[in-house]
Amino acid sequence: MSSPPAPSRPAVLVARAVFPEVVERLRRHFEVEDNPADEIFDKAALITRLAGKAGAFTTGSERIDADVLAASPSLRVVANMAVGYNNLDIAACTARGVLATNTPDVLTETTADFGFALMMAAARRITESEHFLRRGEWDRWAYDMFTGSDVHGATLGILGMGRIGQGIARRGAHGFGMKVIYHNRNRLDAELEGRLAARYVDKATLLAEADHLVLVLPYSPQSHHAIGSAELALMKPTATLTNVARGGIVDDAALADALRERRIASAALDVFEGEPKVHPDLLTVPNVVLTPHIASATVATRRAMAELAADNLIAALTGGRPPAPVNPQVLLGGVLPPR
C-alpha cells in the first residue's frame, strides 16, 4: 500500500537578500522563494511574488499596504526585519487577519552607539574637516580651524524616549556628564528617570534648551515633520540636530535652509524623506553628516535582526507564538486563525 503524500509546506517570500544561513534555516520549514540578486520589487512585482505565499520576510523597502494585501489572499504573516514598521499598513493587516512582526531590542544598543557617534561627528565637525583635508586645503594650523562644540557637560535633548532614546540618554549622562532632557508622548516613571538622570520637559523647552538634539521617535502621521521651520527656529544657533529615527520626521528642505543660513550649527542624518533619495539641498550644505540608514549596521546586529525575523515567521506558521508581534490581536491562543 502506498504511503500518503507528504503534506505540503507553506510557501514564503524572502523579499531581499539576507544572510544565506537564515534562508537555509527557513527552507527547513517552508518552500522559500528568495531574492539573492537583491532586486527591489515595485508594487506589481511584489504582488506577483506574493502569489500563493503564506508568509513574507520583508525589510523597510517593501510596502505592504491595503492593495498588496487585497491581492495576496493567502498571506498570513509579514515578518519585518526592522524595529520600525511604517512600511506596513498595520490597520489593513489586522483587518485581513495578517500578523505583522518586527525585530525590537536586538538593535537597541548598536543604534544608540551610532546615534551618539553621529551627534559627536556633527558637534565636532568631522565631515567638514575631513572633506577639507581630502581637498588638500590643510596647509597650516589656525586657532579657530573647525572649532565645534563640546559634548561633555552639554545639554542633551532627546525627542522620543523609547529603548534607543534611553540608550542614548545613558551614554550621555553616565559617559559624558551631559544634562539630559527629554520629551516623549508618555512620561517615564520616576524611577527610570532617576536611573537615566533625565528630566522631562515640554517640546518647546526641549528645542530651546538642547545643545544637541537627538530624534529617536517612531514615524507616524502625527510625527510627520515634527521638526520643521517653526521648530528649528526655536533651537539655539549653536545647537546640533541628529536624526536616527525615520525619514519624514524632519522637513529636510527646511533643515537644509536652516543649515545653509547657520540658524543651527550642524546636523547629522541617517534617515531621509523618500530614501534612498536624498533632498538635493542637503548635498550642497557643508555642515551636515550624512549616512545611508546604517545605524544598525554591524554584522552581529543585522544577523540578530534576521534571526528574529525568521523566528517570528517560523513560529507564526508552525503553531508557535511569535516573539515580536506588532498586532497581537490577530493571534488566537498563540495560533493564527486558519484560512
Beta strands, then each sheet from edge to edge (+ up, - down):
strand 1: 11-14
strand 2: 31-33
strand 3: 55-58
strand 4: 77-80
strand 5: 99-101
strand 6: 155-159
strand 7: 179-183
strand 8: 198-200
strand 9: 212-215
strand 10: 240-243
strand 11: 266-269
strand 12: 288-290
sheet 1: 2+ 1+ 3+ 4+ 5+
sheet 2: 8+ 7+ 6+ 9+ 10+ 11+ 12+
end
